[in-house]
Structures are given as C-alpha cells and as structure tokens.
Amino acid sequence: MNDKQLVAEHAVQHVKPGMIVGLGTGSTANFFIEALARRQNEEGLQFKVVSSSVVSANKAKQLGLSLLGMDHIDGLDLYVDGADEVSPDLTLLKGRGYDLVREKLLAKAADQFLVLIDASKKVNRIGEKFPIPIEVSPFAWRLVQRSVAAIGGQGSLRQTANQDGLVVTSHGSLVLDVAFASNPDGKTLNDQLSAIPGIVEHGIFSGLTRAVFCGQDGLVEEQWA
C-alpha cells in the first residue's frame, strides 16, 4: 500500500453513518472514494456523497455511491481532498486541476475539511513550488493581470497540455497562473486576491482546513487546526 492509499484508508475511518461527504478530485481523492465504496459494501455503511468535479462524480456513480447534486445541499459533514502545497499554518494551495469554485464551496460548507497529502506537499510558504492559479472572467483577464502585477505577481493564461489553446474551467473561466517574487504569507495573499474585481476564485485556501493527514513511509501524521 503506497502513502496515498494509506492516508485515504486512514481518512475514511472518519466517515460516520448518515453523513454527507464531499469528494475531492485527483489521485489521492480516488483512493478515498474507493475506500468509501469498500466500507459501504463490506460494512453496510450508509452515507451520501457530493462531488467537486465531474470526474469524481463519475467514479462515485461507477462504484455505487449515493450521489447528491451540489445544488441540493446547504451544508455537509465532511469534505476530503488533496492539496498541491500545505504551509505550516495549514494554508493550502489547490487548483492545479482548476476545479477551484466547487472545491472551495465544499471546503467552506463542510463541518470538517480533511486534507490528504504526502510529505512532498509540505512547504514553508504558499507558492513555493507552484504558481497560484486564479480563475478569471474571460473579459476581465487583462485587468486582473494588471491588478495582480500591482501586488507583485506575474501571471499568464494557462494553456492546454498540447499548447493549442487556453484552459477553460467547467463554468467558463480562464486560468491565470501567477508567481510572486516576494514572499507574502498565505493569509495576506488570500485577502489581497479576494479583493480584486474580476477574480472568480483563486487557489489559496486560508482558514478552512480542520486537519491535514500526511502519509510517509507507511505511517500517517495528523496535524489539526
């Protein structure tokens, strides 16, 4: 069992009967969804799920999980997802897969947001390894780019893997990937970006994490907020 599977199996033990559980997106989230399905099949555990993406929704359906639409919930008990970076104060960087709006909605709505990582995702500051993804309204991206530059960020529109077009999110936004030459802390940067008109959402998750579970060398380390 690799570290991603290990931490997913650890997290699934926090699911209790009758819960509404938010599903993240990505390889670690996939292991969690599979672990959920096993608990349902082997223990008869009853719960419902809501997904942050079409990809996770399809996987949940294939495994026979009871899926709710996001427009049918006003809250959830637990949201479990991965992260691209985690700083010591449990601020996250997410959005390499650019499902930012749905992911942050679920993280905010959940009673508990559990984050599953391996040790490579730990950083001293947000933006240390990856640019910060910013979803922008298509008509506003140049104005947002200028506003971001005013606070020290240099960004360009994300292109598709084949470099033959621009990435468009599931609800029609473009994505600016922004690097900051200075070293602002995650909370400050979160507040600055949230105040810029034209930004639909950004990849800094500040003050939302309940706990981070880190898998490394066959063990799981828990860090609680």
C-alpha distance (Angstrom), angle and dihedral (degrees) to the residues before:
residue distance angle dihedral
M1 . . .
N2 3.81 . .
D3 3.80 124.3 .
K4 3.81 93.6 -97.6
Q5 3.79 91.6 53.7
L6 3.80 91.2 44.5
V7 3.79 94.7 53.8
A8 3.81 91.4 44.7
E9 3.81 91.2 53.3
H10 3.80 88.6 48.9
A11 3.80 93.3 51.2
V12 3.80 95.2 47.5
Q13 3.79 89.6 65.4
H14 3.82 87.3 70.6
V15 3.81 91.2 65.7
K16 3.82 111.1 102.0
P17 3.83 130.6 -169.1
G18 3.79 114.7 -75.1
M19 3.80 96.1 16.1
I20 3.79 126.0 143.0
V21 3.81 104.4 -135.1
G22 3.81 125.6 -163.1
L23 3.79 116.0 -140.7
G24 3.78 121.8 -145.2
T25 3.78 127.9 -153.0
G26 3.80 131.2 -110.1
S27 3.78 140.5 50.3
T28 3.82 96.9 -53.4
A29 3.80 91.5 44.8
N30 3.81 88.4 52.5
F31 3.80 90.5 57.3
F32 3.80 89.0 50.2
I33 3.82 92.0 51.2
E34 3.81 89.9 50.3
A35 3.81 90.5 49.3
L36 3.81 89.8 50.5
A37 3.79 90.7 52.9
R38 3.80 91.0 51.1
R39 3.82 91.5 52.4
Q40 3.79 89.6 49.7
N41 3.80 93.2 49.4
E42 3.81 99.1 39.0
E43 3.83 101.4 35.4
G44 3.79 102.3 25.4
L45 3.80 89.1 -122.4
Q46 3.81 110.4 176.3
F47 3.82 120.1 -146.5
K48 3.79 140.8 127.3
V49 3.79 128.8 -125.5
V50 3.79 137.0 -150.2
S51 3.79 121.1 -163.4
S52 3.80 133.8 -136.8
S53 3.81 92.1 -151.5
V54 3.78 145.1 20.5
V55 3.81 88.9 -111.9
S56 3.80 93.8 58.3
A57 3.80 91.6 41.0
N58 3.79 90.5 55.9
K59 3.80 92.1 48.5
A60 3.81 91.1 49.3
K61 3.82 90.7 50.9
Q62 3.81 92.2 48.5
L63 3.81 90.1 53.4
G64 3.80 93.4 48.4
L65 3.80 99.7 -109.8
S66 3.81 119.3 155.5
L67 3.81 104.0 -109.5
L68 3.80 126.6 -157.8
G69 3.79 124.9 -164.8
M70 3.80 115.1 -117.3
D71 3.79 89.1 -123.0
H72 3.82 89.2 61.4
I73 3.80 98.1 60.0
D74 3.80 133.3 70.5
G75 3.80 94.4 -171.0
L76 3.79 143.3 -12.6
D77 3.77 137.9 -141.0
L78 3.77 100.7 -131.9
Y79 3.79 138.2 11.5
V80 3.81 119.4 -167.9
D81 3.80 123.0 -170.8
G82 3.78 143.8 136.5
A83 3.81 130.0 -110.2
D84 3.78 137.5 -144.8
E85 3.82 94.3 -139.9
V86 3.81 134.8 8.4
S87 3.81 122.0 -166.3
P88 3.83 124.2 -155.2
D89 3.84 92.4 -96.2
L90 3.85 89.8 54.5
T91 3.78 94.6 -106.4
L92 3.80 108.1 150.5
L93 3.76 138.3 -148.6
K94 3.80 112.6 -148.9
G95 3.75 137.3 159.0
R96 3.77 109.0 79.7
G97 3.80 82.4 129.4
Y98 3.83 89.9 45.0
D99 3.82 100.0 -131.5
L100 3.78 89.1 126.8
V101 3.79 102.4 139.6
R102 3.79 95.9 51.4
E103 3.80 93.2 40.8
K104 3.79 94.1 51.9
L105 3.81 92.4 44.2
L106 3.80 90.2 56.2
A107 3.81 93.9 42.3
K108 3.82 90.5 52.8
A109 3.81 94.6 43.8
A110 3.81 96.6 48.4
D111 3.79 123.1 97.1
Q112 3.81 85.7 -142.6
F113 3.81 129.0 19.9
L114 3.80 111.8 -162.7
V115 3.81 118.3 -167.8
L116 3.80 121.8 -155.1
I117 3.81 119.3 -156.2
D118 3.78 145.4 146.1
A119 3.80 122.7 -125.8
S120 3.81 93.6 -92.6
K121 3.83 89.8 71.1
K122 3.82 94.4 63.1
V123 3.82 114.3 104.4
N124 3.79 138.0 169.1
R125 3.80 92.8 -127.1
I126 3.78 137.0 10.0
G127 3.79 111.7 -96.1
E128 3.79 93.4 30.4
K129 3.80 95.4 122.6
F130 3.79 105.5 13.1
P131 3.80 137.5 35.5
I132 3.79 115.2 -107.5
P133 3.81 112.3 -103.8
I134 3.80 115.7 -135.0
E135 3.79 122.6 -172.1
V136 3.80 110.0 -143.6
S137 3.79 136.3 -176.2
P138 3.83 106.0 -103.9
F139 3.81 93.9 -124.4
A140 3.81 91.9 49.9
W141 3.78 104.4 45.6
R142 3.80 96.9 105.3
L143 3.79 92.1 49.3
V144 3.81 90.4 47.8
Q145 3.81 90.3 48.0
R146 3.81 88.8 54.5
S147 3.82 92.7 47.8
V148 3.79 91.1 49.0
A149 3.81 90.3 50.1
A150 3.81 88.7 55.0
I151 3.82 89.6 63.1
G152 3.81 93.7 45.4
G153 3.79 103.7 -88.8
Q154 3.78 128.1 129.7
G155 3.78 115.0 -161.0
S156 3.77 143.2 170.5
L157 3.78 133.2 -170.0
R158 3.77 114.8 -90.0
Q159 3.79 114.8 -113.2
T160 3.78 128.2 -150.4
A161 3.79 119.5 -94.7
N162 3.81 90.6 -99.6
Q163 3.82 91.2 49.3
D164 3.80 88.8 -126.1
G165 3.79 99.3 117.7
L166 3.79 146.9 -11.0
V167 3.78 125.1 -69.1
V168 3.80 112.0 -110.0
T169 3.81 120.2 -165.7
S170 3.80 123.7 -130.4
H171 3.80 91.2 -91.9
G172 3.79 98.4 41.7
S173 3.80 106.2 -91.2
L174 3.79 126.7 136.9
V175 3.82 120.8 -131.1
L176 3.79 125.0 -127.1
D177 3.81 113.4 -163.0
V178 3.80 106.2 -152.1
A179 3.80 131.3 -167.8
F180 3.80 123.2 -165.9
A181 3.79 120.1 -147.3
S182 3.80 91.9 -158.5
N183 3.78 124.5 60.6
P184 3.82 107.4 -115.3
D185 3.79 115.1 172.8
G186 3.78 116.2 -108.0
K187 3.80 96.6 -110.1
T188 3.81 93.2 51.5
L189 3.78 91.8 47.7
N190 3.80 90.5 46.6
D191 3.80 90.7 55.4
Q192 3.81 93.5 45.2
L193 3.79 94.3 50.7
S194 3.79 93.7 43.6
A195 3.80 89.2 57.5
I196 3.84 95.8 56.2
P197 3.84 114.6 100.1
G198 3.80 114.7 -129.0
I199 3.80 94.9 36.0
V200 3.79 108.3 118.3
E201 3.81 93.4 -171.7
H202 3.80 139.7 -32.3
G203 3.77 136.2 -146.0
I204 3.80 101.1 -110.8
F205 3.80 112.6 103.9
S206 3.80 107.1 -166.2
G207 3.80 124.5 178.8
L208 3.81 94.3 -2.4
T209 3.81 103.5 97.9
R210 3.80 119.8 98.6
A211 3.80 95.6 -178.4
V212 3.79 142.8 -10.5
F213 3.80 119.5 -142.8
C214 3.79 112.5 -160.6
G215 3.79 121.5 -166.5
Q216 3.78 117.2 -153.1
D217 3.81 132.9 156.2
G218 3.78 93.7 -13.5
L219 3.80 96.0 -49.3
V220 3.82 133.9 97.8
E221 3.80 120.6 -136.8
E222 3.82 117.0 -159.8
Q223 3.79 123.6 -152.5
W224 3.80 115.6 -176.6
A225 3.78 127.1 -163.9
